[in-house]
Amino acid sequence: MQAEKQGGVGFLDKVEDWRTRARKIRLIAETMLDAASRQSLLQIADDWEQMANLAEESEEEIATEDAPIAE
């Protein structure tokens, strides 16, 4: 999924990377024996996922704002 850089801010090219990071961090968290460490990693993974979601939402809003108005 590539962002069109015309009207948007161009974050969509990073979204999959951020989701991949979140998945990898969750896998590492599953191996942690210490509950606090595991919880910290899960929070970091959630933050990466949230950043990806916000980037997608922002791009959609910008695309809507840039859309030509039908007459």
C-alpha positions as CSV (number, residue, x, y, z in Angstrom):
1,M,0.0,0.0,0.0
2,Q,1.7,3.2,-1.2
3,A,0.7,6.7,-0.4
4,E,0.1,9.1,-3.1
5,K,2.1,12.1,-2.1
6,Q,0.0,14.7,-4.0
7,G,-2.5,15.7,-1.3
8,G,-1.6,13.4,1.6
9,V,1.3,13.5,4.0
10,G,2.7,10.2,2.7
11,F,2.5,8.0,5.8
12,L,0.8,5.1,4.1
13,D,4.1,3.8,2.9
14,K,5.1,3.3,6.6
15,V,1.9,1.7,7.8
16,E,2.9,-1.9,7.0
17,D,6.3,-1.4,8.5
18,W,4.7,-0.1,11.7
19,R,2.3,-3.1,11.8
20,T,5.1,-5.5,11.2
21,R,7.0,-4.0,14.1
22,A,3.9,-4.4,16.3
23,R,3.6,-8.1,15.3
24,K,7.3,-8.8,16.0
25,I,7.2,-7.0,19.4
26,R,4.1,-9.1,20.3
27,L,6.0,-12.3,19.5
28,I,8.9,-11.2,21.6
29,A,6.5,-10.3,24.5
30,E,5.1,-13.8,24.4
31,T,8.5,-15.1,25.4
32,M,9.0,-12.8,28.3
33,L,8.8,-14.4,31.7
34,D,8.6,-11.1,33.6
35,A,5.0,-9.8,33.6
36,A,6.1,-6.1,33.7
37,S,8.5,-6.5,30.7
38,R,5.8,-8.4,28.8
39,Q,3.2,-5.6,29.5
40,S,5.7,-2.9,28.5
41,L,6.3,-4.6,25.2
42,L,2.6,-5.2,24.5
43,Q,2.0,-1.4,25.2
44,I,4.8,-0.6,22.7
45,A,3.2,-2.9,20.1
46,D,-0.2,-1.3,20.7
47,D,1.4,2.2,20.2
48,W,2.8,1.1,16.8
49,E,-0.6,-0.3,15.8
50,Q,-2.3,2.9,16.9
51,M,0.2,5.0,14.9
52,A,-0.6,3.0,11.8
53,N,-4.3,3.4,12.3
54,L,-4.0,7.1,12.8
55,A,-1.9,7.5,9.7
56,E,-4.5,5.7,7.7
57,E,-7.3,7.8,9.1
58,S,-5.3,11.0,8.4
59,E,-4.7,10.0,4.8
60,E,-8.3,9.2,4.3
61,E,-9.4,12.6,5.7
62,I,-6.9,14.4,3.6
63,A,-8.0,12.5,0.5
64,T,-11.6,13.4,1.3
65,E,-10.7,17.1,1.7
66,D,-8.7,17.1,-1.6
67,A,-11.5,15.4,-3.6
68,P,-13.1,17.5,-6.2
69,I,-16.5,18.8,-5.4
70,A,-19.2,17.5,-7.8
71,E,-21.4,20.1,-9.3
